Amino acid sequence: MSRVSRVPYHQNVYDLLQLEPGESPEAARMIAEHEAQHGSLPASVKEWYLGPNLVDPHFLCTDEVLKHLREG
């Protein structure tokens, strides 16, 4: 893996799982829709949910999860 492809928040996870960072187009669309309605997500949360095949982006769209992310 080249240094150019490093991601700031979760690189250790990618390294441990031997995954290349990337971006899920579906997750990017869902995050953009969410942020348009509710405001920005923290960068680390956004990065994690953008990763392909890491987390189901539909999980992000529940009120309980959003409340938890906002309150910290």
Secondary structure per residue as TSV (DSSP state, phi and psi in degrees):
chain	resnum	aa	ss	phi	psi
A	1	M	-	360.0	131.8
A	2	S	-	-82.9	156.9
A	3	R	G	-64.8	-27.0
A	4	V	G	-63.3	-31.5
A	5	S	G	-88.8	5.9
A	6	R	-	-65.6	143.1
A	7	V	-	-112.8	140.0
A	8	P	T	-68.8	-39.2
A	9	Y	T	-92.4	-33.9
A	10	H	T	-122.7	22.3
A	11	Q	H	-60.0	-37.8
A	12	N	H	-62.2	-35.9
A	13	V	H	-67.6	-46.1
A	14	Y	H	-58.0	-43.6
A	15	D	H	-62.5	-45.9
A	16	L	H	-64.2	-37.5
A	17	L	H	-87.7	-1.8
A	18	Q	T	54.7	50.0
A	19	L	-	-114.3	148.8
A	20	E	-	-90.5	134.0
A	21	P	-	-64.8	151.0
A	22	G	-	-163.2	-165.9
A	23	E	-	-141.5	131.3
A	24	S	-	-84.0	119.9
A	25	P	H	-59.5	-37.6
A	26	E	H	-64.8	-43.7
A	27	A	H	-65.0	-39.8
A	28	A	H	-61.3	-41.8
A	29	R	H	-64.4	-44.8
A	30	M	H	-66.4	-39.7
A	31	I	H	-65.7	-42.9
A	32	A	H	-60.5	-42.5
A	33	E	H	-63.2	-43.8
A	34	H	H	-62.2	-47.2
A	35	E	H	-65.8	-31.7
A	36	A	H	-64.9	-31.7
A	37	Q	H	-91.9	-34.1
A	38	H	H	-121.3	-4.3
A	39	G	-	96.2	173.5
A	40	S	-	-68.0	146.4
A	41	L	-	-91.7	157.0
A	42	P	-	-58.8	144.6
A	43	A	H	-57.0	-40.0
A	44	S	H	-66.6	-37.3
A	45	V	H	-67.4	-46.1
A	46	K	H	-58.8	-45.8
A	47	E	H	-60.2	-42.9
A	48	W	H	-63.8	-46.1
A	49	Y	H	-72.0	-21.5
A	50	L	H	-75.5	-23.2
A	51	G	S	-61.1	133.3
A	52	P	T	-69.4	134.4
A	53	N	T	62.0	22.9
A	54	L	T	-99.1	-48.3
A	55	V	S	-138.5	140.1
A	56	D	-	-67.7	116.1
A	57	P	G	-63.5	-18.7
A	58	H	G	-66.7	-25.6
A	59	F	G	-60.9	-35.7
A	60	L	G	-62.7	-28.1
A	61	C	G	-86.8	13.9
A	62	T	S	-90.8	145.9
A	63	D	H	-60.0	-38.0
A	64	E	H	-64.0	-44.1
A	65	V	H	-65.6	-44.8
A	66	L	H	-61.6	-41.9
A	67	K	H	-61.1	-45.0
A	68	H	H	-61.4	-44.3
A	69	L	H	-65.5	-37.5
A	70	R	H	-69.9	-38.2
A	71	E	H	-83.1	-20.2
A	72	G	-	78.5	360.0
